[in-house]
């Protein structure tokens, strides 16, 4: 039997105490794994409490699922603590029942998770055809590095359906919250930029909103906007976007 000798003047081990012997390389690998950092995209800084929550989410998902990647996105990554849920994108080829996992995350963190499970191929397809995917991944935190090379392919009929969501603001301005008005405006402007073959990211779309409406994004979120002036500009941008979509659908049908 091999023997391992420990010095008599040792710290942390009492005489007769049981110990586990592991190869040094295994311990180093374990330490490196623990010290591994998440990949941040479009984020300069994040509150330590949120980073801690994200680490815990990654650990919980890793415990239950074998995934290609995990991505955290949405309002949770905005500065401050005004959020009710957290958006989680699980990239995996095999579909799983996520009900138990959602409950564990909510019980552990007190935050309701919104989990989307999607394959790598479907995600790449979404990035090619849907501006909302570009918005979603322009500001996110992932467990593994994100490497996407998606060529833009505009599906005008699908964009027409997405644009219809933003019409809600015109008909229901008075009863919508500031966050809802911002979401519909974000959706509208991102579709317009996508059709114009311009880059789409959260930062770019927010700047374009402020340019088009002459008002800060924060004022829209805080519901501090003049209905008459805002709706007038909103309808003009909506009609422009709608006409671009319809024109291209007609061209495709020729």
Secondary structure per residue as TSV (DSSP state, phi and psi in degrees):
chain	resnum	aa	ss	phi	psi
A	1	X	-	360.0	132.0
A	2	X	-	-67.1	149.1
A	3	X	-	-120.9	144.2
A	4	X	-	-121.4	126.2
A	5	X	-	-101.9	133.4
A	6	X	-	-110.8	142.6
A	7	X	-	-62.0	149.6
A	8	X	S	-63.8	-42.1
A	9	X	S	-87.6	80.9
A	10	X	-	-115.2	157.3
A	11	X	S	-115.7	133.2
A	12	X	S	94.9	-6.2
A	13	X	-	-125.6	119.7
A	14	X	-	-87.4	159.0
A	15	X	T	-61.5	133.8
A	16	X	T	81.5	1.7
A	17	X	-	-77.8	141.3
A	18	X	-	-80.8	142.0
A	19	X	-	-136.1	162.3
A	20	X	-	-110.8	130.5
A	21	X	-	-100.2	122.8
A	22	X	-	-127.1	149.0
A	23	X	-	-60.7	143.4
A	24	X	H	-59.3	-37.9
A	25	X	H	-61.0	-39.7
A	26	X	H	-63.4	-41.3
A	27	X	H	-65.2	-39.7
A	28	X	H	-65.2	-41.5
A	29	X	H	-64.6	-39.7
A	30	X	H	-64.4	-41.3
A	31	X	H	-64.7	-43.2
A	32	X	H	-63.5	-36.4
A	33	X	H	-65.2	-41.2
A	34	X	H	-66.6	-32.6
A	35	X	T	-87.8	-2.0
A	36	X	-	-60.4	137.7
A	37	X	-	-101.8	150.2
A	38	X	-	-74.4	162.3
A	39	X	E	-99.5	122.5
A	40	X	E	-103.4	133.5
A	41	X	E	-126.9	123.2
A	42	X	S	70.6	16.8
A	43	X	-	-126.2	121.0
A	44	X	S	-82.7	-38.6
A	45	X	-	-156.3	158.1
A	46	X	-	-147.1	143.9
A	47	X	-	-59.0	137.7
A	48	X	H	-54.3	-35.5
A	49	X	H	-65.4	-33.5
A	50	X	H	-73.5	-40.2
A	51	X	H	-61.2	-39.2
A	52	X	H	-62.8	-40.9
A	53	X	H	-65.3	-39.7
A	54	X	H	-65.5	-42.1
A	55	X	H	-59.1	-41.0
A	56	X	H	-67.3	-38.5
A	57	X	H	-63.2	-45.9
A	58	X	H	-58.4	-42.8
A	59	X	H	-64.7	-42.5
A	60	X	H	-64.4	-43.2
A	61	X	H	-68.1	-42.6
A	62	X	H	-60.0	-31.3
A	63	X	H	-69.7	-30.4
A	64	X	H	-107.8	-25.0
A	65	X	-	-131.7	146.5
A	66	X	-	-97.4	100.9
A	67	X	-	-113.5	156.8
A	68	X	S	-75.6	-37.5
A	69	X	E	-164.7	160.9
A	70	X	E	-131.6	132.3
A	71	X	E	-127.3	130.6
A	72	X	E	-103.3	131.3
A	73	X	E	-146.9	-177.2
A	74	X	S	93.0	-166.0
A	75	X	G	-65.3	-19.2
A	76	X	G	-59.1	-27.6
A	77	X	G	-88.7	-3.9
A	78	X	S	-75.5	153.8
A	79	X	S	-63.7	144.2
A	80	X	S	97.6	-175.7
A	81	X	S	-126.8	32.7
A	82	X	-	-95.4	83.7
A	83	X	-	-153.3	149.3
A	84	X	S	-113.0	-19.4
A	85	X	E	-146.9	177.3
A	86	X	E	-135.8	132.0
A	87	X	E	-91.1	125.2
A	88	X	E	-124.5	125.2
A	89	X	E	-107.6	116.1
A	90	X	E	-103.3	116.1
A	91	X	E	-94.1	112.3
A	92	X	-	-159.8	141.2
A	93	X	S	-74.5	-34.3
A	94	X	S	-96.1	127.5
A	95	X	-	-74.7	143.0
A	96	X	-	-132.3	158.8
A	97	X	-	-80.0	116.1
A	98	X	-	-101.5	2.3
A	99	X	H	-59.6	-47.3
A	100	X	H	-64.6	-39.9
A	101	X	H	-65.2	-41.4
A	102	X	H	-61.1	-42.0
A	103	X	H	-65.8	-39.7
A	104	X	H	-64.4	-42.4
A	105	X	H	-64.1	-43.2
A	106	X	H	-65.7	-41.6
A	107	X	H	-67.7	-35.6
A	108	X	H	-74.9	-40.7
A	109	X	H	-109.9	-15.4
A	110	X	S	74.2	18.0
A	111	X	-	-121.7	131.5
A	112	X	E	-76.0	120.6
A	113	X	E	-86.1	142.8
A	114	X	E	-114.9	101.4
A	115	X	E	-101.6	129.8
A	116	X	E	-116.1	125.7
A	117	X	E	-106.9	126.5
A	118	X	E	-147.6	148.8
A	119	X	-	-82.2	160.8
A	120	X	H	-60.4	-40.0
A	121	X	H	-66.3	-42.3
A	122	X	H	-66.5	-35.1
A	123	X	H	-66.1	-43.7
A	124	X	H	-62.8	-38.5
A	125	X	H	-64.2	-41.1
A	126	X	H	-63.9	-40.7
A	127	X	H	-64.6	-29.9
A	128	X	H	-76.2	-32.5
A	129	X	H	-115.5	-16.8
A	130	X	-	-126.1	117.5
A	131	X	H	-63.9	-23.5
A	132	X	H	-66.1	-29.8
A	133	X	H	-66.9	-41.6
A	134	X	H	-63.3	-41.0
A	135	X	H	-61.7	-44.5
A	136	X	H	-61.7	-42.2
A	137	X	H	-92.4	-4.7
A	138	X	H	-72.5	-19.3
A	139	X	S	-140.3	100.3
A	140	X	E	-159.2	170.4
A	141	X	E	-128.4	128.1
A	142	X	E	-121.4	154.4
A	143	X	S	-71.1	-42.2
A	144	X	S	-116.6	163.2
A	145	X	-	-62.1	138.6
A	146	X	-	-94.7	125.8
A	147	X	-	-130.1	103.5
A	148	X	-	-124.7	132.2
A	149	X	-	-128.7	78.8
A	150	X	-	-103.1	123.7
A	151	X	-	-84.1	130.1
A	152	X	-	-65.9	128.9
A	153	X	-	-134.6	105.1
A	154	X	-	-82.1	123.7
A	155	X	-	-105.5	97.2
A	156	X	H	-66.1	-32.9
A	157	X	H	-66.7	-38.9
A	158	X	H	-68.4	-40.1
A	159	X	H	-64.3	-32.5
A	160	X	H	-61.1	-40.6
A	161	X	H	-67.5	-40.9
A	162	X	H	-64.9	-38.4
A	163	X	H	-65.1	-33.0
A	164	X	H	-57.5	-30.3
A	165	X	H	-61.2	-37.7
A	166	X	H	-73.3	-15.1
A	167	X	H	-67.5	-21.2
A	168	X	H	-55.8	-36.9
A	169	X	H	-62.3	-39.1
A	170	X	H	-64.0	-41.7
A	171	X	H	-86.9	-17.3
A	172	X	S	-131.4	30.5
A	173	X	G	-52.2	-45.5
A	174	X	G	-67.9	-26.5
A	175	X	G	-101.8	-3.8
A	176	X	-	-85.0	148.0
A	177	X	-	-79.1	169.4
A	178	X	H	-62.1	-40.6
A	179	X	H	-64.8	-37.1
A	180	X	H	-68.7	-40.5
A	181	X	H	-63.4	-40.1
A	182	X	H	-64.2	-43.0
A	183	X	H	-61.0	-46.5
A	184	X	H	-67.9	-34.0
A	185	X	H	-69.3	-42.5
A	186	X	H	-59.8	-44.3
A	187	X	H	-61.2	-45.6
A	188	X	H	-61.8	-51.1
A	189	X	H	-69.8	-35.4
A	190	X	H	-65.5	-36.9
A	191	X	H	-66.1	-42.1
A	192	X	H	-61.1	-47.0
A	193	X	H	-64.5	-37.8
A	194	X	H	-63.1	-44.2
A	195	X	H	-64.2	-36.4
A	196	X	T	-79.2	6.9
A	197	X	T	61.8	33.0
A	198	X	-	-99.1	158.9
A	199	X	-	-66.4	140.7
A	200	X	-	-120.2	117.6
A	201	X	-	-146.9	165.1
A	202	X	H	-58.2	-44.7
A	203	X	H	-65.8	-44.3
A	204	X	H	-65.3	-44.5
A	205	X	H	-65.8	-40.4
A	206	X	H	-61.3	-41.8
A	207	X	H	-64.7	-39.1
A	208	X	H	-67.1	-38.0
A	209	X	H	-59.9	-46.1
A	210	X	H	-65.7	-34.2
A	211	X	H	-70.1	-45.9
A	212	X	H	-69.6	-37.2
A	213	X	H	-101.3	-11.9
A	214	X	S	63.4	34.4
A	215	X	S	-149.2	149.6
A	216	X	-	-74.4	150.4
A	217	X	H	-60.6	-36.7
A	218	X	H	-61.5	-36.0
A	219	X	H	-68.1	-34.3
A	220	X	H	-66.3	-46.4
A	221	X	H	-62.2	-35.7
A	222	X	T	-85.2	2.6
A	223	X	T	63.2	37.9
A	224	X	-	-111.0	52.3
A	225	X	-	-124.7	150.3
A	226	X	-	-79.9	122.3
A	227	X	H	-59.1	-51.5
A	228	X	H	-58.4	-49.7
A	229	X	H	-68.9	-42.7
A	230	X	H	-66.3	-47.3
A	231	X	H	-62.6	-37.0
A	232	X	H	-60.2	-46.9
A	233	X	H	-70.0	-38.3
A	234	X	H	-62.6	-46.2
A	235	X	H	-61.1	-39.5
A	236	X	H	-62.8	-44.5
A	237	X	H	-69.6	-39.0
A	238	X	H	-62.6	-47.4
A	239	X	H	-62.7	-39.7
A	240	X	H	-61.7	-45.9
A	241	X	H	-65.4	-43.7
A	242	X	H	-61.2	-44.3
A	243	X	H	-65.2	-37.1
A	244	X	H	-63.0	-42.5
A	245	X	H	-65.5	-48.6
A	246	X	H	-63.0	-39.3
A	247	X	H	-61.7	-41.2
A	248	X	H	-74.1	-33.0
A	249	X	H	-64.1	-41.9
A	250	X	H	-64.4	-39.5
A	251	X	H	-64.6	-37.8
A	252	X	H	-68.3	-28.2
A	253	X	H	-82.7	-12.3
A	254	X	-	-73.1	360.0
